[in-house]
Amino acid sequence: MKDSVNIGLVGDYNAAVPAHQAIPLALQHAATALHLEVGFEWVPTDEITTASRVAHFDGVWCVPASPYASMDGALSAIRHAREQRVPFLGTCGGFQHAVIEYARDVLRWDDADHAETAPGAPRAVISPLSCGLLETAGRIKLLPGTRLAAAYGVAETMEAYLCRYGVNPAFQAALVAGPLRAAAEDDAGELRAVELDGHPFFVATLFQPERAVLRGDPAPLVVAFARACAS
């Protein structure tokens, strides 16, 4: 295990965004828990014109607060992490764009898109939620045998949301029929997290696990991500 890691935070930093306030604190907590030096760099999406911008990081975290300045930049970073087997965490907007990248580059759905930025897209794999999850919390069921369940060590957790978009139910079955699989659901059985089989660590959640630290609780998924970056 490495003594130190450097993590790329892919997204457009905004000090007013609660998740952006929480992420450095969550990484600091992970560093303490693992006796590890954890460095990080905010990487604006419009700076990612090629994967070389994120190639030197030990891990890539695609963070909340989309739409991003550059969707192509975010997707390029996610593709790099997926193809080069770099530990990846996506939360909220990062979850949404991880699904889009998989749909485009693995399933070859070239027209896969996000309804927020392309409302007329015929294959909007990310679409408006039936009920927007704005500054709310909900119970999450962690599916057995997943990295997510292993990170938490429990079957259920309460997590915070700030989002209006999720996986389009019309495409969900096809999206999670291969190596990308469901990792968590809410009480209504709606998809709330995915992970990629055959990858050292590739987990994406619609909820924002980092925000647990703002209420004084640990963020187990961030600890698991940092551990994977050091492995």
Secondary structure by P-SEA (a helix, b strand, c coil): cccbbbbbbccccccccccccaaaaaaaaaaaaaccbbbbbbbcccccccccccccccbbbbccccccccaaaaaaaaaaaaaaccbbbbccaaaaaaaaaaaccccccccccccccccccccccccccccccccbbbbbbbccccaaaaaaccccccccccccccccccccccccccccccccccccccccccccccccbbbbbccccccccccccccaaaaaaaaaaac
